[in-house]
């Protein structure tokens, strides 16, 4: 499943400045952070976590700092939701138009039913730009954080819920 051409088309239509870098497949955030093509001095690549409630009726895409560990119980409390857990990977293609290893908020473009709530750790706001996979793990797209939050998301009809995930022991 490769929906990256649609991502590039939409970013172009929205006139959102962005850079695309192609690379070997990256399966984890740790792999991404070791990619020399990605300038991580002014930008970061968020860790993307697909979550759901126990009944699998509410879905969340959590974006957080790449090195940040988190507990689902903490995020559950911040969202006022009981018992969040990792969502089944087989839901990704139908809901976000992507496969495991390429999870990205750019996939919200394909959430036609608006079933996924985007949740963003406010620590990401410290970065001028963010890197995301364009729904495939063989490329990364850099765009300004403000363009992502104030142009891309509103233009595709997605609201963003900001939370503050506390750093463990001041990390």
Buried (B, 14 or more C-beta within 10 A) or exposed (E): EBBBEBBBEBBEEEEBEBBEBEBEEBEEBEBBBEBEEBEBEEBBBBBBBBBBBEEEEBBBBBBBBBEBEBEBEBBBEBBEBEEBEEBEEEBBBEBBBBBEBBBBBBBBBBBEEEBBBBBBBEBBEEBEBBBBBBBBBBBBBBBBBEBBBEBBBEEBEBEBEEBEBEEEEEE
